């Protein structure tokens, strides 16, 4: 596996299969793995609030016999004194064997990987990506369907700002016969870089605004909350927050085999009367997330240490106001080209 996990596409299908099999074995025989990470240290660097991702990584490492350092509030670290992302990462890679980072700046995990001597795992970078949530999502689908193919997948909510959505779309696009139904307000449709990814990969999808008109066709319904923290104004958030609320009544025409998923936390987009529906898997999904992260930690700790990537200082060209390069001005200009178009390597926005 690649030394870092920044985007789910860093993982091949073969590597996901290996992670899944390891995850399944851990679930069956947890005692077999309780000492495999003794003497290893995980650094959890959470610049944004988190319950499941933070605690599942911590619990995963403890269950493997390892230790955890880091912070869940940047205000309690030297970040509050103005320490740069680079300096924090350089220091933490002196102390830890693996770094997990969540940060509100898009591309922060990619930037961190430039300066770390140990593997870096992206635990969410702004509204950009969240690959370990995608590992939990795919594990859930595979556990309950036996495979990932020939599925009608509905993704509902804030598709513009939902990093879990973006990672899941990119991941599922690599499996056979996946058809997407993107259900959102027009103002919160999938961002351009995701649409470009889908189009360039000839992926089947439709964009609609009605959940009720779609639910009977779906094999998977992935609900998401409206991302309050990504809106520029409270009034804009309030205008969209009740756009979609899944109730038991709206599931009357749904397939008996439907998988109802949610990355959590939920606000009010899934009514509590759905919780007892056997098709509701979001709490099981969170549990699978801990076990697949155990498998990921074990796998990535096998990666040999490497020197940080050699880069020039400064010169980033991205104009995305949420890109890490707009805040950490020393970052080099890193871009990639696809079909004659140039994109920022940090946040994937077209330049």
C-alpha positions in Angstrom: 0.0 0.0 0.0 1.0 3.6 -0.6 2.9 5.1 2.3 0.1 7.6 3.0 -3.7 7.4 2.7 -4.8 10.9 1.5 -7.5 9.9 -1.0 -9.3 6.5 -1.3 -7.9 6.1 -4.8 -4.5 5.7 -3.1 -5.8 2.1 -2.4 -6.1 -0.5 -5.1 -8.9 -3.0 -5.2 -6.5 -5.8 -4.2 -5.4 -3.7 -1.2 -9.0 -3.1 -0.2 -9.7 -6.8 -0.4 -6.7 -7.5 1.9 -7.9 -4.8 4.4 -11.4 -6.2 4.3 -10.2 -9.8 5.0 -8.0 -8.6 7.8 -10.9 -6.6 9.2 -13.2 -9.6 9.1 -10.6 -11.8 10.9 -10.1 -9.1 13.6 -13.9 -9.1 14.2 -13.9 -12.9 14.6 -10.7 -13.3 16.6 -9.9 -10.0 18.4 -7.6 -11.6 21.0 -5.3 -12.7 18.2 -4.5 -9.0 17.5 -4.4 -7.4 21.0 -0.6 -7.1 21.1 0.4 -6.5 17.5 1.1 -2.8 18.0 2.8 -2.9 21.4 5.5 -0.2 21.4 3.9 1.7 18.5 2.5 5.3 18.9 -0.3 6.8 16.9 -0.6 10.6 16.8 -4.2 11.8 16.5 -4.1 15.5 15.3 -7.7 16.7 15.3 -8.1 20.4 14.4 -11.9 19.9 14.0 -14.5 18.3 16.3 -14.9 14.6 15.9 -16.6 11.8 17.8 -16.5 8.6 15.7 -13.3 9.2 13.7 -11.2 10.4 16.6 -12.5 7.8 19.1 -12.5 4.9 16.7 -8.8 5.6 15.8 -7.9 5.8 19.4 -9.9 2.7 20.4 -8.4 0.8 17.4 -4.9 1.6 18.5 -5.6 0.7 22.1 -7.2 -2.6 21.0 -4.0 -3.4 19.1 -1.9 -2.8 22.2 -0.4 0.6 21.0 -0.4 4.1 22.5 -2.0 7.3 21.3 -0.8 10.9 21.6 -2.1 14.2 20.1 -4.9 16.7 20.5 -8.6 17.0 19.9 -8.6 20.8 20.4 -5.9 22.8 18.5 -6.4 25.5 21.2 -4.7 23.2 23.7 -1.6 22.9 21.4 1.1 25.2 20.0 -1.2 25.7 17.0 -2.9 28.3 19.3 0.5 30.1 19.4 0.7 30.3 15.6 2.7 27.1 14.9 2.5 26.2 11.2 1.2 22.9 10.0 4.6 22.0 8.7 6.3 22.5 12.1 3.6 20.5 13.9 3.9 17.6 11.5 7.7 17.6 11.6 7.7 17.4 15.4 4.9 14.8 15.6 6.7 12.6 13.2 9.6 12.6 15.6 7.4 11.1 18.3 4.9 8.9 16.5 5.0 5.9 14.1 1.8 7.0 12.3 -0.1 10.3 12.0 -3.9 10.7 11.7 -4.9 14.3 10.8 -8.3 16.1 10.6 -8.2 19.7 9.5 -10.7 22.2 8.2 -8.4 23.3 5.4 -8.9 21.3 2.1 -5.7 19.6 1.2 -4.2 19.7 4.7 -3.4 16.0 4.8 -1.7 16.2 1.4 0.4 19.1 2.7 1.2 17.2 6.0 2.5 14.2 4.0 5.2 16.4 2.4 6.9 16.9 5.7 6.3 13.7 7.6 8.8 10.9 8.1 5.9 8.5 9.0 2.7 7.5 7.2 -0.1 10.1 7.2 -3.8 9.2 7.2 -6.4 11.7 6.1 -9.2 11.8 8.7 -11.1 14.6 6.8 -9.8 17.7 5.2 -12.5 20.4 5.2 -15.2 19.7 2.6 -12.8 17.7 0.5 -12.2 14.0 1.3 -12.6 11.5 4.1 -11.1 8.2 2.9 -11.3 6.2 6.2 -15.0 6.9 6.4 -15.2 5.4 2.9 -13.4 2.3 4.2 -16.1 2.0 6.8 -18.8 2.6 4.1 -17.5 -0.1 1.7 -17.0 -2.5 4.5 -20.6 -2.1 5.5 -21.9 -2.6 1.9 -19.7 -5.6 1.4 -20.7 -7.1 4.8 -24.4 -6.9 3.9 -24.4 -7.6 0.2 -21.4 -10.0 -0.2 -19.9 -7.8 -2.9 -19.8 -4.3 -4.3 -21.3 -4.4 -7.8 -24.5 -3.8 -9.7 -25.9 -1.3 -7.2 -28.2 1.7 -7.4 -26.8 4.1 -4.9 -28.7 7.2 -3.7 -26.7 9.9 -1.9 -28.8 12.5 -0.3 -28.1 15.9 1.4 -25.3 18.4 1.2 -23.3 17.0 -1.8 -21.3 20.2 -2.3 -19.6 20.2 1.1 -19.8 16.6 2.2 -16.3 15.1 2.2 -17.6 11.6 3.0 -19.7 11.9 -0.1 -16.8 12.9 -2.3 -14.6 10.0 -1.1 -17.5 7.5 -1.5 -18.3 8.6 -5.0 -14.7 8.3 -6.1 -14.3 4.9 -4.5 -17.6 3.4 -5.8 -16.8 4.6 -9.3 -14.1 1.9 -9.4 -16.6 -1.0 -8.9 -18.6 -2.5 -11.7 -22.2 -1.4 -12.6 -22.6 1.3 -10.0 -25.4 3.9 -10.8 -25.6 7.0 -8.7 -28.7 9.1 -7.8 -27.5 12.4 -6.4 -30.3 13.9 -4.4 -29.8 17.5 -3.2 -30.9 21.1 -3.4 -29.7 22.7 -6.6 -27.4 24.9 -4.6 -25.7 21.9 -2.9 -25.0 19.7 -5.9 -21.8 17.8 -6.3 -18.8 20.1 -6.9 -17.3 20.5 -10.3 -14.2 18.4 -9.6 -16.3 15.4 -8.7 -18.5 15.9 -11.7 -15.4 16.1 -13.9 -14.1 12.9 -12.2 -17.4 11.1 -13.0 -17.6 12.3 -16.6 -14.0 11.5 -17.3 -14.6 8.0 -16.0 -17.9 7.6 -17.9 -19.7 6.9 -14.7 -23.5 6.7 -14.8 -25.3 9.3 -12.6 -28.3 11.5 -12.4 -29.0 14.6 -10.3 -32.4 15.1 -8.8 -34.1 17.0 -6.0 -36.7 14.5 -4.8 -35.9 11.7 -2.3 -39.4 10.3 -2.4 -39.4 9.8 -6.2 -36.2 7.8 -6.0 -36.2 5.6 -2.9 -38.0 2.6 -4.4 -35.2 2.2 -7.0 -32.3 2.2 -4.6 -30.1 -0.6 -3.2 -28.2 1.8 -1.0 -29.4 5.1 0.5 -26.6 7.2 1.9 -28.1 10.1 3.9 -25.9 13.0 5.0 -26.5 16.1 7.1 -26.5 19.7 5.8 -22.9 20.8 6.7 -23.6 23.8 8.9 -19.9 24.5 9.5 -19.3 24.9 5.7 -21.8 27.7 5.2 -20.8 31.4 5.1 -23.9 32.5 6.9 -26.4 31.1 9.3 -29.4 32.2 7.2 -28.1 30.2 4.2 -27.7 27.1 6.4 -31.2 27.5 7.9 -32.6 27.8 4.4 -31.4 24.3 3.5 -31.3 22.4 6.8 -34.7 20.7 6.6 -34.4 19.9 2.9 -34.5 16.1 3.5 -35.8 14.2 6.4 -36.0 10.4 6.1 -39.0 8.9 8.0 -40.3 5.4 8.3 -43.3 6.4 6.1 -41.0 7.4 3.2 -39.5 3.9 3.3 -42.9 2.1 2.6 -42.0 1.6 -1.1 -38.3 0.9 -0.5 -36.7 -2.5 -1.2 -36.6 -4.9 1.8 -32.9 -5.3 1.0 -32.2 -1.5 1.1 -29.1 -0.5 3.1 -29.8 2.8 4.9 -26.4 4.4 5.7 -25.2 7.7 7.2 -21.6 8.7 8.1 -23.0 10.4 11.3 -23.4 12.7 13.2 -27.0 13.1 12.2 -29.0 16.2 13.1 -32.6 15.6 12.0 -32.2 14.2 8.5 -33.1 10.7 9.7 -36.0 10.5 12.1 -35.5 8.3 15.2 -38.4 6.2 14.0 -36.1 4.7 11.4 -33.6 3.4 14.0 -35.5 0.2 14.6 -35.9 -0.6 10.9 -33.6 -3.6 10.2 -32.4 -1.9 7.1 -30.9 1.0 9.2 -27.2 0.3 9.3 -25.6 3.6 10.4 -24.7 2.5 14.0 -23.3 -0.8 12.7 -21.5 1.2 10.0 -19.7 3.2 12.8 -18.7 -0.1 14.5 -17.3 -1.5 11.3 -15.3 1.7 11.0 -13.3 0.9 14.2 -12.4 -2.6 12.9 -11.4 -1.5 9.4 -9.2 1.2 11.0 -7.5 -1.5 13.1 -6.7 -3.3 9.8 -5.5 0.0 8.3 -3.2 0.8 11.2 -1.7 -2.6 11.1 -1.1 -2.4 7.4 0.3 1.1 7.3 2.7 0.5 10.2 4.4 -2.1 7.9 5.4 0.7 5.6 9.1 1.6 5.8 9.9 5.1 7.0 10.8 7.5 4.3 12.3 11.0 4.0 9.9 13.9 3.5 9.3 14.9 -0.1 11.7 17.4 -1.4 9.9 20.6 -2.4 10.6 24.2 -3.2 9.2 26.8 -0.8 6.2 28.9 -1.6 4.5 29.6 -4.9 1.1 27.8 -4.6 -1.2 28.9 -7.4 -4.6 27.7 -6.1 -7.3 30.3 -5.7 -9.7 28.1 -3.7 -10.3 30.1 -0.5 -10.5 26.9 1.5 -7.3 25.4 0.2 -4.5 24.8 2.6 -2.1 26.6 0.3 -4.1 29.9 1.0 -3.3 29.6 4.7 0.1 27.9 4.8 2.0 30.3 2.4 5.2 28.3 2.4 3.7 25.4 0.5 5.0 24.6 -2.9 2.9 24.9 -6.1 1.8 21.3 -6.7 -0.5 20.6 -9.6 -1.5 17.8 -11.9 -2.8 17.8 -15.4 -5.6 15.8 -16.9 -6.9 16.1 -20.5 -5.2 19.4 -20.8 -6.7 20.9 -17.6 -4.7 21.8 -14.6 -5.8 21.0 -11.0 -4.5 21.8 -7.5 -2.8 18.7 -6.0 -3.9 19.7 -2.5 -7.7 20.4 -3.0 -8.4 19.0 -6.5 -9.9 22.3 -7.7 -9.3 23.3 -11.3 -6.8 26.2 -11.6 
